């Protein structure tokens, strides 16, 4: 049995890992500077809960439509955070 991930699974796993790692970085920044702490904690917890539940329902397949929706949701949150930071600095 071949347990290697397909290219689609690897792509969606990477696409989900990027906002997750950035939320950890945001959480560290928020806690050290005491800004947007509630958002940083909430986004991090939402990702842990969301990814764990969707991967459980998708039986571990990162290319499942539920996981794809979760990944896209967090990319939208990342874009909104970027827009918020651009607006604050501009």
N, C-alpha and C positions, 0 to 999 in steps of 0.2 A: 504494500500500500504506500502510495506517494503522499506524504504530508506537506509537501512544499506549497507555499502560497502562490496563487496565480498572480499574474501582473496586476489585475484589477484589485485583488485583495491587498496586495502590497501598496498600491497607490492610495487606496482609501484608508489603510492603516496609517500611512505617512500623513495624509491629509488630516486625519484626526489627531495625530500626535503633535502637529505644529501648534494649533491653538491651545492644546493642553499644556505644552511646555511654556508657551507664552503666558498662560494664566498663572503658572507657578512663578514666573519671573515678575508678573504684575503683583502677585500676592506679596512677594518679598519686598518689592518697591513700595507698595502701599503700606505695609506694616512698618517699614523703616522710616517713611516720611509722613505717616499718618494722614494720607489722602486717599480718597475713594476706597476705603477699607471694606465697607459693606459690599460694594460691587465686586471687589477682588475676591473676597471670601465666598460670596454667593455664586459667582461664576465658576470658581474652582469646585465647590461642592456640587453644583449643577452638572458639571462635566463628569465628575466621578460617578454620581448617581445615574446620569443619562447614559454614559457609555457602558457602564456595567449592566444596566437593565436591558439596553438594546442588544448588546452582544449576547446576553443570556437568552433573550427571545430569538435572536438570529442564529443560535447554536454556534457561536464563535466565528461566524462568517462576516468579515469586515466589509464585504461588497454587497451585503444584504441591504434592501431598500430602507429598513428602519435605521440602520447604522449610517447610511448615506444621509438620511434626513437629519440625524443628530450632528453629523459632521458639518453639514451645510448651515445648520442653526448656529453652531459655534463660530463658523467663519463669518456669518452675518454679525454676530456679537463683536467679533474682532474688528470688523469694518466700522461698526458704530463707535467702538472705543477709539479707533484711529480718527474718525471724524470729530469726536468729542475733543481729543487732544489737539487736533489741528485748529479747531475753533477756539480753544482756550489759549493757544499760543499765537494766534493770528489776529 
